[in-house]
């Protein structure tokens, strides 16, 4: 199965939280309510350096994805 790069998620147990799931390496879930990131990968020292350089960009892309999706819902 091919997954989109980003997926929106929510959960009624956490009514204020909105999650964006990044499905490509490095896989993570960001809670847009508080910007908390949960990594779904194990990183070695080399990966850690690459991750630090790319994290800000990935989180910005996740936020832009969410904004785009919400705008599309509001258009309907």
C-alpha positions, -999 to 999 in steps of 0.1 A, spaced: 0 0 0 13 35 -9 7 60 19 7 98 15 36 116 30 14 133 56 -18 121 73 -41 140 97 -52 123 129 -74 130 159 -86 112 189 -117 119 211 -97 111 242 -76 142 234 -102 166 220 -79 196 216 -50 177 199 -46 175 162 -19 152 149 0 151 117 17 118 109 48 119 87 50 85 70 85 87 54 119 86 70 122 100 96 87 89 106 71 110 133 39 123 148 35 160 157 8 172 180 -1 207 166 -17 216 199 17 218 217 42 210 189 53 179 207 70 154 184 71 116 188 97 99 166 89 65 153 125 57 145 157 47 163 186 70 154 223 65 154 248 93 158 250 99 120 212 100 117 209 123 147 231 150 129 209 147 97 178 148 118 188 180 136 194 197 103 161 186 88 137 187 118 126 223 114 119 219 77 98 187 83 78 203 110 72 234 88 60 211 60 37 193 84 22 226 96 17 237 60 0 204 51 -24 209 80 -32 245 70 -38 234 34 -61 206 45 -81 228 68 -85 254 40 -99 228 17 -125 217 43 -135 253 48 -140 258 10 -167 231 9 
